[in-house]
């Protein structure tokens, strides 16, 4: 491999891992803001988004430059394509973290409701999927990536359960319907985070094995 290509790929690897860590941290902060109805913490998540957006653009530019200047092939080409796709999914996860933070900020200004324990379970599972998907990229571990794909079923099950729980809570306390609709929104955001983590895992499998499994019946 040419020295310049190796240098640029190493730098790209450092950037995508740093970006992933920042996105994962934003998601964790958003969950903490929601759990504690902490408006100040929610504002921190929102404030971080501008830098995250800029990092996403920078990484995309780096990928395109590597493709144009070095014309990588085989596994190096798959790696750059994988980073290009994962980069976009990470930015979208950060956007959903901002959405969760905004819902937490709104809830902080309203009469409190007791969040269902299943919501925190769903949040933790979704974020754990993101972390495991990123680990599978670092370790070039297709088996771990497949485990992330399989974990999405539990997140989807919790989503369906929580819809029923929230509808029941609104029925018991219609005066708090506004708060429960805010909570209802976060359920969808965490479900989407799980979906995006699955996308990342599928892209890792493509990178490691060269197989495109997205849209296949039964997934990974």
N, C-alpha and C positions, 0 to 999 in steps of 0.2 A: 504494500500500500504506500502511495506517495506520502512523504512527510507532511506536506501541507494539508492533505485530506485527513490524516490522522489527527493533526492538531485541531482542525476545525470540528471534527467529530467529537473529540474529547471535550472541547469547549461547549458544544451543543449538549452533550450528556450532562455536564455540570449544570448548565442552565435549566434544562427540563426537570432535573431532580430538585433544584432549588425552587423552581416554580411550583412543582408539585407539593413540596413541603409548605410553601406559603399558602397555597389553596387549601390544603388540609387543615392548616392552622385557622384559617378564616372560618371554615366549616365548624371546627370545634368551638371557636369563640361564639359563633352564631347560636349554637346549641346551648352554650352556657348562658348567653343573653336571654334566650327563650326560657330556659329552666328557672332562671331567677328574676324574670321580668326586669332586666337590667338595661335601662335606656342608654346609659353611658357606654357600656360594653357593645351594645348594638351600634352605636355611632362609630365606634372604632372599626367595626367590620365594614361599615359603609365607607368610611374614610380610606380604608386600605384598597378599595376596588380600583381606584384610578391607577395606582402602581401596578396592580395585577393586570389590568387591561394593557398597560404599556409593555409589560414583560411578555405578554402573549404576542403582541405585534413584533417585538424584537426577535423572539424565537422563530416566528414564521418567516421573518426576513432572513434569518440565518439559514433556515432550511432551504429556502429558495436560492440563496447564494451558493450553497453547497451543491445543489442540483445543477445550477447553471455553470459554475466554475469547474467542478470536479467530475461531473457526470458519473457518479458512483454506480456500481453494479452489484448484483447478488445481495449478500446480507447487508452490505453498507447502504445500498439503495433502499432495502426494506426498512432499515433502521430510520433513515431520514423520513420516509413516508409515514412510518409509525409515529415518530415524534410530531410530525406536522398534524396528524389527526388527533393524537392525544392532547396536544397543546390546545386545540380548540375545545375539546371536551372538558379540560381542566378549567378553562376560562368560563365555560357555562356552569360548571359546579360552583365556581366563585360567585357567579351571578345569582344562583339559587341561595347561596349563603347570605348574600345581601338581602334577598327577599325575605328569608327567615328572620334576619336581624330587624328588618323594617316591621314585620309583624310583631316581633318581640317588643319593639319600641312603642308600637300602638297599644299593645296589651298592657304595657307598664303604666299607661295613663288612664286605664279603665279599672272598674271594679274587678278584683282578681277572681280567676276561676282555677280550680284544681286540675292541672294538666293530667290526662290519663297516663299511667305508667307505660302503657304500650307505645305512646308517642316518643318518650325518651329511648325506649328500646329500639324503635324503628330508626331514630336519629343515629344512635350509636352503631347500629348494624350498617347503615348506609355509609357512614364515615369510615368504619372499619373496612368496608369493601373498597373504598377509594385508596386507603393506605395499603391494603393487600395488593391491589392492582398495580400501584406504583412499585411496591416491593418486587412483584413479579417481573416488572420491566428491568429493575436493577439487577436481579438475579438471573434474568433470561430463563424464567421458570414457567413453562407452559402449564405444568400440572397445577401450580398455584393459581395461575390465571383462570384455569377451568373451575377451580374451587370458588373463585369470585363469581363467575357466571352462575354457578349452582346456588350461591347464597342469595341471589336476587329473588328466588321464590319466597323465602321467609319475609323479605321486605314487602313483597306484593301481598302476602297474606295479612301482614299487619296493616297495610293500607286499607284493605277491605274491612278488617275488624274495626279499625278506627272510624271509618265512615259510619258504621252502625252505632258505635259508642257516642259519637258527636251528635248524631240525630237524636239519640235518646236523651242526651244532656239538654239539648235545645227544647225537647218536649217537656222536660222537668222544670226548666227555668227559662221561659221565653224572654224574660227581661235581660238575659245574658246572651241572647242570640248573636249579637254583634261580636262579642269576644269569641264565641265558639266558631264563628265564620272565619275569624283570623286564624284560629287554631287549625281549622279545616284546610286553609291554604297551605300551612306548613307541612301537612301530611303529603300533599301533592309534591311539594318541593323536595322532601326527603325521598319520595319515590323516584323522582327524576334523577336525584343524585345517584341512587342505586343503579338506575338504567345507564347513566353515563360511566359509572365505574365498570359496569359490564362491557360497555363499548371499549373502554381502555383495555380491559382484560382480553377481549377478542382481538384487539390490535396487537397485543403482546404475543398472542398465539400466532398471528400472521407473521410477526417479526421472527419468532423463534423457529417456526415450522414451515413457513411459507404457505400456509393454508388459510383461505378466507372462510371463516365459519359464520360470519354474520348472515342472518336471514335463513340459515339452514334450519330445517325442522328439528326441534329438540335442542337448538343452540349448541353449546360446547359439549 
